[in-house]
Amino acid sequence: MKKLLSELSEDKAAKIVELKAADTKLACRFYELGLIVGQSVKVLKKTSKGRALLICIRGYCLAVDKQTADLVVVDE
């Protein structure tokens, strides 16, 4: 089932299926962070207000804000 990365529950993993990058600069930034279509990503923790997520991708942890997570479509 497809959903936004920000909608994944804690301790859930999914595969990235789409990146909604509006421009090349943002697409390059996603690539630098390891957010690449086909990669598995796991939500480790969400802040209490849901404004940020701690994710694990390619063996390292990364904090992303909800606005960025809303641009990543995943499939569970």
Secondary structure, DSSP 4 states (H G I P E B T S, - for coil): -EEEGGGSPTTEEEEEEEE--SSHHHHHHHHHHT--TT-EEEEEEE-TTSSEEEEEETTEEEEEEHHHHTTEEEE-
